[in-house]
Amino acid sequence: MKSLYLGLICLLLVSACKSDKSETPTKKEPKEITVAQKIANAHGFENWKNVSEVKFTFKVDRDTIKGKGRSWVWKPKEDSVTMTAGETTVSYNRSQMDSTHIRADRGFINDKYWLLVPYQLVWDNSAEISVPKFLEAPISKTKMNMITLTYPEEGGYTPGDAYDIYYDNNFEIKEWVFRKGNSEEPSLTTTFENYKDFNGIKIAIDHKQEGGNWNLNFADVSITLE
């Protein structure tokens, strides 16, 4: 009988130890936010989940010549796209494209990339992002933070391209350098300016080259939330 009591006591002690162990809260280390996420968040990325429709016109103005541009209606949750350029209108779904949609889709990817560069940093998982550096920006000549975004040699419409992205201490993009095929020499250098807030989505409306006679810009921007 004595051994039976001892056995029961040991069993209760083991059960109590297991219970205490399971009830002890486990401390989780907070996940460090990457630079890419910080830049995206500084431009309103937390609101993107509520976006149901994006409308914008992409155009390039040179000196006094105003570009006619091309207009887009994009429903990101459905991934349906409609492009209007002059007398031409093309509608398609990006999950069901055929060869007749490739030209329009190349334009869409390009124009959408300019519109939402901060978000591409977290969307484009295949791209490599460098460690931040503190360098002089090419247009303003102001020292800023800089990361380089490099795409793989295969896949996509423009494989191997690289972008040097300059941003301030608030993680807002101010300038960038596009280097086609990751060439050493810049292919295009512009500002990011005239930021506007569209239902929490921050977009740089103007992208000017040095001298200001060339401006890639957006008109008729509209962001619809659910």
VOGU-3710 file (C-alpha; in Angstrom, 3 decimals, decimal comma):
1> mkslylglic> 0,000/0,000/0,000  2,840/2,350/0,860  4,381/1,849/-2,577  0,997/2,550/-4,145  0,767/5,889/-2,329  4,300/6,788/-3,381  3,445/5,932/-6,987  0,355/8,148/-6,933  2,322/11,038/-5,427  5,015/10,753/-8,114
11> lllvsacksd> 2,327/10,650/-10,820  0,698/13,804/-9,442  4,050/15,571/-9,282  4,807/14,696/-12,911  1,336/15,882/-13,992  1,778/19,134/-12,096  5,159/19,741/-13,710  3,703/19,157/-17,180  0,797/21,477/-16,418  3,101/24,224/-15,168
21> ksetptkkep> 5,320/23,878/-18,221  2,441/24,180/-20,675  1,059/27,236/-18,936  4,379/29,087/-19,017  4,085/31,752/-21,739  6,657/31,493/-24,529  8,367/34,736/-25,387  8,420/35,433/-29,122  11,126/37,653/-30,465  9,600/40,455/-32,555
31> keitvaqkia> 10,316/39,933/-36,255  12,634/42,630/-37,550  11,102/44,766/-40,300  13,226/44,923/-43,432  14,217/48,161/-45,159  11,958/47,190/-48,073  8,983/46,846/-45,709  9,789/50,154/-44,026  9,844/51,929/-47,402  6,577/50,276/-48,456
41> nahgfenwkn> 4,924/51,148/-45,132  6,073/54,779/-45,404  4,056/54,939/-48,634  0,875/53,473/-47,135  1,332/49,775/-47,865  -0,800/48,776/-44,870  -3,805/50,189/-46,754  -3,204/48,195/-49,933  -5,192/45,195/-48,667  -8,346/47,328/-48,918
51> vsevkftfkv> -7,776/48,536/-52,493  -10,333/47,260/-55,009  -9,579/49,490/-58,009  -6,726/51,653/-59,291  -7,101/54,197/-62,096  -4,294/56,313/-63,535  -2,892/57,852/-66,708  0,813/57,440/-67,395  2,394/60,123/-69,551  5,679/61,815/-70,365
61> drdtikgkgr> 5,933/65,586/-70,947  8,957/67,025/-72,770  9,545/70,777/-72,617  6,201/72,294/-73,717  4,958/69,094/-75,400  2,371/67,327/-73,280  2,200/63,557/-73,673  -1,191/62,019/-74,420  -0,337/59,005/-72,319  -2,176/55,770/-71,733
71> swvwkpkeds> -4,859/55,201/-69,130  -5,348/52,162/-66,947  -8,072/50,633/-64,821  -6,730/47,829/-62,643  -8,704/45,691/-60,221  -5,902/44,032/-58,220  -8,045/41,493/-56,373  -9,326/40,142/-59,700  -6,114/41,096/-61,566  -8,196/42,459/-64,428
81> vtmtagettv> -6,746/45,281/-66,529  -8,171/47,736/-69,056  -5,890/49,982/-71,110  -7,001/52,954/-73,185  -4,479/54,609/-75,513  -5,875/56,943/-78,136  -8,615/55,067/-80,002  -7,469/51,677/-78,691  -8,963/49,896/-75,676  -7,753/46,493/-74,478
91> synrsqmdst> -9,203/44,512/-71,566  -7,783/41,280/-70,173  -7,197/39,243/-67,043  -3,557/38,667/-66,179  -4,241/35,047/-65,208  -5,736/34,282/-68,623  -3,572/36,184/-71,096  -2,856/35,157/-74,663  -0,395/36,495/-77,238  -2,687/39,411/-78,150
101> hiradrgfin> -2,333/40,842/-74,641  1,470/40,764/-74,307  2,096/44,246/-75,698  -0,537/45,832/-73,466  0,696/43,901/-70,454  4,282/45,030/-70,982  2,991/48,598/-70,877  0,939/47,864/-67,772  3,854/46,320/-65,881  6,071/49,295/-66,762
111> dkywllvpyq> 3,507/51,961/-65,850  2,335/50,215/-62,693  5,958/49,797/-61,612  6,555/53,562/-61,788  3,300/54,197/-59,909  3,945/51,742/-57,076  7,714/51,334/-56,831  7,694/51,244/-52,989  5,349/48,248/-53,035  7,343/46,411/-55,695
121> lvwdnsaeis> 10,138/46,185/-53,132  8,052/43,711/-51,134  6,067/42,195/-54,010  9,033/41,154/-56,153  10,408/38,214/-54,196  12,802/37,218/-56,980  14,727/40,499/-56,827  17,766/40,990/-54,608  18,024/44,038/-52,351  21,431/45,298/-51,271
131> vpkfleapis> 22,523/46,469/-47,851  21,735/50,209/-47,442  24,488/52,740/-48,107  24,684/56,460/-47,361  25,548/58,239/-50,615  25,080/61,484/-52,521  21,915/61,391/-54,620  22,614/62,077/-58,318  20,160/64,958/-58,908  19,770/66,812/-55,606
141> ktkmnmitlt> 23,406/66,123/-54,577  22,034/65,524/-51,080  23,343/62,587/-49,065  20,656/59,943/-48,635  20,161/56,277/-47,896  20,430/54,046/-50,965  19,566/50,444/-51,752  19,988/48,614/-55,052  17,229/46,391/-56,387  18,529/43,805/-58,874
151> ypeeggytpg> 16,394/41,420/-60,926  17,474/37,934/-62,034  18,906/37,331/-65,492  15,891/35,274/-66,540  12,148/35,866/-66,269  9,953/38,928/-66,583  9,838/41,479/-69,375  13,175/43,162/-68,563  15,469/40,572/-66,935  18,684/41,628/-65,249
161> daydiyydnn> 17,725/45,272/-64,687  18,858/47,184/-61,594  17,516/50,200/-59,705  19,417/52,370/-57,239  16,762/53,779/-54,914  17,521/56,849/-52,779  15,305/57,524/-49,761  15,294/59,882/-46,797  15,311/59,079/-43,084  11,514/58,784/-43,165
171> feikewvfrk> 11,912/56,014/-45,789  10,285/58,137/-48,493  11,793/57,623/-51,959  13,270/60,833/-53,408  15,282/59,722/-56,450  16,249/56,615/-58,373  18,605/55,422/-61,075  17,497/52,782/-63,578  20,356/50,712/-65,016  19,268/48,493/-67,895
181> gnseepsltt> 20,769/45,030/-67,681  22,593/46,089/-64,502  24,982/48,234/-66,543  27,424/50,443/-64,677  26,200/53,580/-66,443  22,724/54,995/-65,632  20,038/54,464/-68,264  17,611/56,915/-66,644  17,754/59,052/-63,498  14,704/60,843/-62,083
191> tfenykdfng> 13,233/62,398/-58,979  10,218/61,220/-56,984  8,255/64,322/-56,059  4,851/65,938/-55,621  3,564/63,149/-53,385  -0,205/62,872/-53,057  -2,309/60,750/-50,716  -5,069/58,669/-52,310  -7,072/56,970/-49,558  -3,867/56,224/-47,656
201> ikiaidhkqe> -1,821/55,208/-50,717  1,055/57,698/-51,181  2,109/58,216/-54,794  4,796/60,452/-56,309  3,009/62,214/-59,171  6,121/63,660/-60,856  9,426/62,069/-61,883  11,743/64,669/-63,396  15,142/64,436/-64,956  17,835/66,912/-64,004
211> ggnwnlnfad> 16,963/70,282/-65,525  13,208/69,703/-65,298  12,479/69,625/-69,053  11,398/65,974/-68,934  8,682/64,773/-66,601  7,177/61,299/-66,374  3,969/61,938/-64,475  0,572/60,598/-63,527  -2,845/62,156/-64,088  -6,403/61,143/-63,193
221> vsitle> -5,211/59,006/-60,302  -7,974/57,345/-58,323  -7,733/54,650/-55,620  -10,972/52,931/-54,594  -11,214/50,985/-51,328  -13,585/48,165/-50,520
//
